[in-house]
Amino acid sequence: MPEWLEAGVWGLVSGAALVIGAAVAWFARVPSRVVAWIMAFGAGVLISALAFDLVDEAERTGGLLPTAFGFLGGAVAYVLANVALARRGARHRKRSHGRQPSEDEVRGSGSAIAIGALLDGVPESVVLGLSLLGGGGIGVSVLAAVFISNVPEGLSSAAGMKQAGRSARYVFGVWGGIALASGAAALLGNLLLGGAAPETIAVITAVAAGAILAMIADTMVPEAFEEAQLVTGLITAAGFLTAFALERAA
């Protein structure tokens, strides 16, 4: 299988976790506290992956200064985009209960939520595509981190969409579309950057890592803390340690 196609397949696999989470939320009633626990665990997993797999690798390849600029640039870009979407009704797109607005309450909020969900998923998928460059296999710890974190993201957000009165067509259309977009982002990340200099790849990796960390802080942790409260830190630490162990075992 060509490397770029393999990247697309793994991106699609990671995106499919969003659909799985959405299906669980649509067909079963999962207690909001359990959703919060899973969200906190997923946040810890992602933090570990971006620290030990993404930022560390970017710094080794491209140096500290380009990595720092890329990391901050990714965080700033994500926050600015998130602010714009929040003003259009997507502020609570990962909330599982009582926060997402309906289309009647905020016109255009459905589109904003869909775009916001796409914004959350693209950096992770690009990183998966980049991890295959140079003939190496897929970064197992990164793939596991993205998959584990995507399940509660899809679950929580889809539960909120359902409570806001959105249809099954909308919910599964959003997450199915984002799963396909995740595959496309991973494929294009690998295909377009296959001949790029190591320093360029390092900067792009750092940009993605900065965007992911901003997403964790802006959307995942607030949703987790709202229900998990004082055990959020402990569960997040457990997720971090799990991903770290996977990274060392890989």
Secondary structure, 3 states (H helix, E strand, C coil): CCHHHHHHHHHHHHHHHHHHHHHHHHHCCCCHHHHHHHHHHHHHHHHHHHHHHHHHHHHHHHCHHHHHHHHHHHHHHHHHHHHHHHHHHHCCCCCCCCCCCCCCCCCCHHHHHHHHHHHHHHHHHHHHHHHCHHHCCCCHHHHHHHHHHHHHHHHHHHHHHHHCCCCHHHHHHHHHHHHHHHHHHHHHHHHHCCCCCHHHHHHHHHHHHHHHHHHHHHHHHHHHHHHHHHHHHHHHHHHHHHHHHHHHHC
